[in-house]
Amino acid sequence: MERGEALARIAAEAESGELVFPTHAEVALRVRLALEDPDLHLETAVRAVQAEPLLASRVVALANSVAFNRAGHAIADVRSAVSLLGFQLIRSLATALIMRQMVGAASSPEAQQLAQRLWQHSVEVGALAHVLAARQGLRNPDVALFAGIVHEVGGFYLISRAGAYPGLLWRQLAPAWTGAEQMVIRRAVLRALRVPAEAIDAIEGQWWTAPAPPAHFPATTLADVLFLAHGLSPVENPLLLADGAEINAAAREQIAATPLAAVLQESAAEIASLAAALRF
């Protein structure tokens, strides 16, 4: 089956709600849905997190990061970590775990390498988005963190489906993954993962943002923050077309002459700490 036909079939399945997640991701999805309960109590949340060891380890790691634990008091248990981070952020981490499980489901060495690189990029974008949103005084830096982590969820889903549709991973894959089908798939997966509308709007808004990153500093919207973080990530998006990568590289060179350079320098330790905590 040719790549275009495979992509069209997957988009049609996604649009009709027939999403197929790997087994491990299905387990993580159940944890995510359990955390969606509007009457969720702390102890219930703690038990849900503890049921998934990989999630539990990342929750504790994030609670010990510079961004969330400025006092530097070591946190070693899930209950204290959940109390510090709050349910919204725990739900975000559970969603990130689903994506990480999709990485593990990659069907070939090529797919695995692509997924790992995309995960590294997503983690860096999430960390940058959180810090930039906080520094710019935007309402909810945690939503920026979440949006950064999941902004390429459609790509992860496609990689996870490559076993059933081998043509998706032809060497020159990026041009076929940037059209209407990819948008349909991304929206369907975001909705299936219960991603808040605010984050979805920012993710979709960044794709319509044309000027280079320095033009969007200071950021006034979540889409601006996400666009900045995407362009500033030290790990390039492996699904990006060559000209897009060149634009990002040129923008990073321009940043040295803007106030954004100082913000990034002052926040370097915080960004590094966040990114390290998010690496499942």
C-alpha positions as CSV (number, residue, x, y, z in Angstrom):
1,M,0.0,0.0,0.0
2,E,1.3,3.4,-0.9
3,R,2.0,6.0,1.7
4,G,-0.8,8.4,0.6
5,E,-3.4,5.7,0.6
6,A,-2.3,4.5,4.1
7,L,-2.4,8.0,5.5
8,A,-5.9,8.5,4.1
9,R,-7.1,5.2,5.6
10,I,-5.7,6.1,9.0
11,A,-7.3,9.6,8.8
12,A,-10.6,8.0,8.0
13,E,-10.4,5.6,10.9
14,A,-9.4,8.5,13.2
15,E,-12.3,10.7,12.1
16,S,-14.8,7.9,12.7
17,G,-13.3,7.3,16.2
18,E,-11.6,4.0,15.4
19,L,-8.3,4.8,17.0
20,V,-5.9,1.9,17.7
21,F,-3.5,2.3,20.6
22,P,-0.8,-0.2,21.5
23,T,-1.5,-2.5,24.5
24,H,0.8,-0.6,27.0
25,A,-0.7,2.7,25.9
26,E,-4.2,1.4,26.5
27,V,-3.2,0.6,30.1
28,A,-1.8,4.1,30.5
29,L,-5.0,5.5,29.0
30,R,-7.1,3.8,31.6
31,V,-5.0,5.5,34.3
32,R,-5.5,8.8,32.5
33,L,-9.3,8.3,32.4
34,A,-9.4,7.4,36.1
35,L,-7.8,10.7,36.9
36,E,-10.5,12.5,34.9
37,D,-13.1,11.9,37.7
38,P,-14.5,15.3,38.8
39,D,-14.8,14.0,42.3
40,L,-11.3,12.6,42.4
41,H,-9.8,12.4,45.9
42,L,-6.1,12.6,46.7
43,E,-5.8,9.0,47.8
44,T,-7.6,7.7,44.7
45,A,-5.2,9.7,42.5
46,V,-2.2,8.4,44.4
47,R,-3.4,4.8,44.0
48,A,-3.9,5.4,40.2
49,V,-0.4,6.8,39.8
50,Q,1.2,4.1,41.9
51,A,-0.5,1.5,39.6
52,E,1.8,2.6,36.8
53,P,5.4,2.6,38.0
54,L,6.7,4.6,35.1
55,L,4.2,7.4,35.8
56,A,4.9,7.3,39.5
57,S,8.7,7.7,38.9
58,R,8.1,10.7,36.6
59,V,5.6,12.3,39.0
60,V,8.2,12.2,41.8
61,A,11.0,13.4,39.4
62,L,8.9,16.4,38.3
63,A,8.1,17.3,41.9
64,N,11.8,17.4,42.6
65,S,12.6,19.6,39.6
66,V,13.7,23.2,40.0
67,A,10.5,24.5,38.4
68,F,8.2,22.9,40.9
69,N,10.4,22.6,44.0
70,R,12.2,25.8,44.4
71,A,12.8,25.2,48.1
72,G,14.9,22.1,47.3
73,H,13.2,19.8,49.8
74,A,13.6,16.3,48.5
75,I,10.3,14.5,47.8
76,A,10.5,10.7,47.8
77,D,6.9,9.5,47.9
78,V,4.0,9.7,45.4
79,R,1.5,11.2,47.8
80,S,3.7,14.2,48.5
81,A,4.5,14.6,44.8
82,V,0.8,14.5,43.8
83,S,-0.1,17.0,46.5
84,L,2.6,19.4,45.2
85,L,1.9,19.1,41.5
86,G,-1.9,19.0,41.6
87,F,-4.4,16.9,39.6
88,Q,-4.2,18.9,36.4
89,L,-0.4,18.3,36.0
90,I,-0.7,14.7,37.0
91,R,-3.3,14.2,34.2
92,S,-0.8,15.8,31.8
93,L,1.9,13.4,32.8
94,A,-0.5,10.5,32.4
95,T,-1.1,11.7,28.8
96,A,2.6,12.0,28.2
97,L,3.0,8.4,29.4
98,I,0.5,7.3,26.7
99,M,2.7,9.0,24.1
100,R,5.8,7.4,25.6
101,Q,4.2,4.0,25.4
102,M,3.5,4.6,21.7
103,V,7.2,5.2,21.2
104,G,7.9,1.8,22.7
105,A,5.4,0.2,20.3
106,A,7.4,1.3,17.2
107,S,7.5,-1.6,14.8
108,S,11.1,-1.4,13.4
109,P,14.5,0.1,14.3
110,E,13.8,2.9,11.9
111,A,10.5,3.7,13.5
112,Q,12.0,3.4,17.0
113,Q,14.7,5.8,16.2
114,L,12.2,8.3,14.7
115,A,9.9,8.0,17.7
116,Q,12.7,8.4,20.2
117,R,13.9,11.6,18.4
118,L,10.4,13.0,18.3
119,W,10.0,12.3,22.1
120,Q,13.2,14.1,22.9
121,H,12.0,17.0,20.8
122,S,8.6,17.0,22.6
123,V,10.2,17.0,26.0
124,E,12.4,20.0,25.2
125,V,9.5,21.9,23.7
126,G,7.4,21.2,26.9
127,A,10.1,22.4,29.2
128,L,10.8,25.5,27.2
129,A,7.0,26.3,26.9
130,H,6.5,26.1,30.6
131,V,9.4,28.4,31.5
132,L,8.6,30.9,28.7
133,A,4.9,31.0,29.8
134,A,5.9,31.6,33.4
135,R,8.4,34.3,32.6
136,Q,5.8,36.1,30.4
137,G,3.2,36.0,33.1
138,L,0.7,33.9,31.1
139,R,-2.2,32.4,33.0
140,N,-1.3,28.8,33.2
141,P,2.3,27.6,32.5
142,D,1.2,24.0,33.3
143,V,-1.0,24.1,30.2
144,A,2.0,25.4,28.2
145,L,4.0,22.4,29.4
146,F,1.3,20.0,28.5
147,A,0.7,21.5,25.0
148,G,4.5,21.4,24.4
149,I,4.7,17.7,25.3
150,V,1.7,16.6,23.1
151,H,2.0,19.0,20.2
152,E,3.2,16.1,17.9
153,V,0.9,13.5,19.2
154,G,-0.4,12.8,15.6
155,G,3.2,11.9,14.6
156,F,3.5,9.5,17.5
157,Y,0.2,7.8,16.5
158,L,1.3,7.4,12.9
159,I,4.6,5.9,14.0
160,S,2.8,3.5,16.2
161,R,0.6,2.4,13.2
162,A,3.5,1.9,10.9
163,G,3.6,-1.8,11.6
164,A,0.2,-2.2,9.9
165,Y,1.0,0.4,7.2
166,P,4.7,0.0,6.4
167,G,4.6,2.6,3.6
168,L,4.2,5.3,6.2
169,L,8.0,5.2,7.0
170,W,9.4,5.8,3.6
171,R,12.6,7.8,3.9
172,Q,11.1,11.1,2.6
173,L,8.1,10.9,4.9
174,A,7.7,14.5,6.1
175,P,5.9,16.0,3.1
176,A,3.1,13.4,3.4
177,W,2.7,14.0,7.1
178,T,2.0,17.7,7.0
179,G,-1.4,17.9,5.2
180,A,-5.1,17.7,6.0
181,E,-4.9,14.0,7.0
182,Q,-2.3,14.7,9.6
183,M,-4.5,17.5,11.1
184,V,-7.5,15.1,11.2
185,I,-5.4,12.4,13.0
186,R,-3.9,14.9,15.4
187,R,-7.3,16.3,16.4
188,A,-8.8,12.8,16.9
189,V,-5.9,11.7,19.1
190,L,-5.9,14.9,21.1
191,R,-9.7,14.5,21.8
192,A,-9.3,10.8,22.6
193,L,-6.7,11.7,25.2
194,R,-9.0,14.4,26.7
195,V,-6.6,17.2,26.0
196,P,-8.1,20.5,27.2
197,A,-9.5,22.8,24.4
198,E,-7.1,25.5,25.5
199,A,-4.1,23.3,24.7
200,I,-5.6,22.1,21.4
201,D,-6.2,25.7,20.3
202,A,-2.6,26.5,21.1
203,I,-1.3,23.4,19.2
204,E,-3.3,24.2,16.1
205,G,-2.6,27.9,16.4
206,Q,1.1,27.5,16.3
207,W,1.0,25.9,12.8
208,W,-0.6,29.1,11.4
209,T,2.1,31.3,13.0
210,A,4.5,32.4,10.2
211,P,7.2,34.8,11.4
212,A,10.5,33.5,13.0
213,P,10.5,33.1,16.8
214,P,12.1,36.4,17.8
215,A,9.1,38.2,16.3
216,H,6.9,36.5,18.9
217,F,8.8,37.7,22.0
218,P,7.3,38.8,24.3
219,A,4.7,36.1,23.9
220,T,1.1,37.2,24.4
221,T,-0.7,33.9,23.7
222,L,-0.2,30.2,24.4
223,A,0.2,29.7,20.7
224,D,3.0,32.2,20.6
225,V,4.7,30.4,23.5
226,L,4.4,27.1,21.8
227,F,5.7,28.5,18.5
228,L,8.7,30.0,20.3
229,A,9.4,26.7,22.2
230,H,9.2,24.7,19.0
231,G,11.6,26.9,17.2
232,L,14.0,27.1,20.1
233,S,14.2,23.4,20.9
234,P,17.8,22.1,20.8
235,V,16.4,18.9,19.5
236,E,15.0,19.4,16.0
237,N,11.6,17.9,15.1
238,P,12.5,14.8,12.9
239,L,9.2,15.2,11.0
240,L,10.0,18.8,10.0
241,L,10.8,19.5,6.3
242,A,14.3,20.7,5.5
243,D,13.3,24.3,4.9
244,G,11.5,24.4,8.3
245,A,14.6,23.2,10.1
246,E,16.6,25.9,8.3
247,I,14.2,28.6,9.4
248,N,14.5,27.4,13.0
249,A,18.3,27.4,12.8
250,A,18.3,30.9,11.4
251,A,15.9,32.1,14.1
252,R,18.1,30.7,16.9
253,E,21.0,32.7,15.5
254,Q,18.9,35.9,15.6
255,I,17.9,35.4,19.2
256,A,21.4,36.5,20.5
257,A,20.4,40.1,19.8
258,T,17.0,40.0,21.6
259,P,15.9,40.0,25.3
260,L,14.9,36.4,24.8
261,A,18.5,35.4,24.9
262,A,18.8,36.7,28.5
263,V,15.6,34.9,29.5
264,L,16.9,31.6,28.2
265,Q,20.2,32.0,29.8
266,E,18.7,32.9,33.2
267,S,16.3,29.9,32.9
268,A,18.8,27.3,31.6
269,A,19.0,25.3,34.8
270,E,15.2,25.3,35.2
271,I,14.7,24.2,31.6
272,A,17.3,21.4,31.9
273,S,15.8,20.2,35.2
274,L,12.2,20.1,33.7
275,A,13.4,18.3,30.5
276,A,15.3,15.7,32.6
277,A,12.3,15.0,34.8
278,L,10.1,14.5,31.7
279,R,12.3,11.9,30.0
280,F,10.4,8.7,30.7
